[in-house]
């Protein structure tokens, strides 16, 4: 089919889709006039049952904790797939780029960027950890805090050069920590069967709602998910950076 | 729908159109990063702060970074292919 014919066919199709979309949006309730059943039920019962003031956290880590487990393994599969695709193959060897050979000065990052980076790395990491630990009290949680700490680690790359980033964020300590985070969530879930309850059931003491140590397993699950997300994301970006910034030259015959 | 919601939705619509109309991939990554910031503001206005926090970091920082790294790798590969042919 030619491009002109396709464009002509697009117009009635777009008009039909637009009419359906407008009819659907016009039938929605106004913002703030929620008429479902579960939202109102959760508002009445979740804080009293789980002592967590962030009801979204109570749903994702307690009522629907199993779905979050599936999501964590989806993230793990994505990171694993990228690491597999971007691995160093047998026909390639890794070389440092030409401007980092010994005896040649590395190009200097500007001092303003370095100063701002140094100021913000600590603050961003602390803020990410605050979001993770206080997930059951205020908006935030494991995933949100985890990505903020990951961006703090990536800020190290922005504030300095690739060599120092590689030295600080090396795979020897990032990979085990990510595995500990992923496995930690399953371990937290296994606390249930140890006490004759269901998997991922909230079996730790619930405490008083509003305290930091409350809501049972939710803070522990948040910390595990935060660790997994942080180091997983840093591994992902590190794979891309290795592929781009380290030259992979084809291995010559008779060379190593 | 209040005036604030209307204004932010208009900004999101203009931002989305801007992302589509930017043809150069490297520039489009930066414009998509700005669009992610507008989306995060929209989510906060619609009272969904958890979504806004995740959308902020993932769409403003990680997505453009991965896109730009992939583009740099493709450009280096093309340059290498061209120099090998000569």
Interface residues (C-beta under 8 A of the other chain):
Chain A: X30 X31 X56 X131 X139 X140 X141 X143 X144 X147 X148 X150 X151 X154 X233 X236 X237 X240 X241 X243 X244 X247
Chain B: X1 X5 X46 X49 X50 X53 X54 X57 X58 X61 X62 X65 X66 X69 X70 X72 X73 X76
